[in-house]
C-alpha cells in the first residue's frame, strides 16, 4: 500500500513539474509577441479576427491570426492560411498553446486570436494563462450558449467579460448592455472603448467584396488606431483580407430555367443575428422578395430549431422549407397562420431531392435564406447547390 502511495505521489509531482515547465516555455513564447488581441463575443468573432488582422497588416505590422468558427484557421503574416488540425476533430482550449508557439516563430508585432472558450471559467483561463492579451474585443452580447453562460443575457455579458485584459483595453460595439460591460471593466482596471458603427461610411462598407457589418469594421478600425495605424492603411488591409469560410454571402444560381439568389445565413444561428443578417441583405438589395426560408434542424439543437421557427412572422417569407431532423421542433414554433406555407422535408433526404423540392416552389426567380445550423442536411444542400451553374 505504501508503495502505491509513493508511486501516486511521485506521479503527481512529475505532472506538477511538467506543468510548470510547460507554462514557463509558454510564457517565453508570449513574451516574443509584442501585442496580443483576443476577440470574444457571441456573433462575428471570426470575421472581426480577420478584419483586425487585415487592418494591422495594412499598417505594416507583422501579424499572425487564428480563427475558430466555421473552419478554424491559422493565418500567416502574408495572409496565407491553413486549417487547424485537431485530434479526433475535437476543439480544446489547450490548442492555443501550440498556436502561440507557432506564432512566436515569426517574432510578430501582433497576434490576433479568436476566443474559443464558452464556459466562463475557461474564458478566464484562456485570457489569464493562455493569451494574456493587452487589447480585448467584446463584439456583442446575444442570445446563445445560455446553458453555459446564462440563463439571462446579463449573465452572458458578465461571462464574456472574463476575457477582458486586466490593466488593458477592451473594444466593444455592444450598446444595450454597455453599463454591465463598463462595471466589469472597472473591476479589472480595463479601459472600455465603445465604437460607433456610423463612423464607418457606406462607401467604405461597399468596397468589400463580401458582406460584413459596420460594427465589425468599426471595431477593427479602433484596434488599428490603438496600434497607431492610420485609417486609410487599415481599410486597405481589411479590403484585401480573405473572408471567413462561413462569411455571410449571396450566391446566384440557375436551376431548371429558374434564378436563385441564395444567402447562407447558417453561421448566424442565434435569433437576433439571424434577423439582423436577413434584414441587412434585404435593405442593401443583396436579396429580395419573393423570399423563401430554409430552416435546417438538428437533433442536438432542439431549442435552436424552435427559435428559428418562431422567427417566421418577423421574416415574412413566401415559403418555409424545413430540412434535417426533427423538423417538428421548428414546426411547432411556427404560428398556425403561417403553416400553410411550410414544406416539411424532414429526415435524411438525398441532395437532388432537397434541391428539387426547393426549386419546385419557385416561379421564375426567388431569394432563399438558409438559417439554423449548417451541419447535417444543411451541408448536403450547400454541396448540391455548388453543382449548379453560377450567374
Protein Blocks (a to p, Z undefined) as FASTA:
>chain_A
ZZmmmmmmmmmmmmmmmmmmmmmmmmmmmmmpmbacddedjeoklmmmmmmmmmmmmnop
acddddfklmccdddfkopacddddehhiacfklmmmmmmmmmmnopabdcdddfbfblk
lmmmmmmmmnopabdcdfbacdehklmmmmbfklmmmmmmmmpcghiacddfbfklmmmm
mmmmmmnopacddddfklpcfklmmmpcbdcdfklmmmmmmmmmmnopafklmmmmmmmp
ccdfkbccdddddeehiacddddfklmmcfklmmmmmmmmmmnomaccdddddddddfkl
mmmmmmmmmmmmmnopabdcdehjdfklmmmmpcfklmmmpccfedjddfklmmmmmmmm
pghiacdddehjfehjlmmmmmmmmmpccZZ
